[in-house]
């Protein structure tokens, strides 16, 4: 996985954080999924399969992290 820096205006960042908090998803995850979805819409068919696989892998990682967090944080 590659690490990068993304810059947002203050208003856009506030909107993004609000949506992510509402949906219970990390901003980084939201940005990754949005990027993959956008790429899938604008690329040729063979690449869509790869992007869908990557999105599925990301979902599995998020689910795994959520399970770990649930074990560590008593409710």
Beta strands, then each sheet from edge to edge (+ up, - down):
end
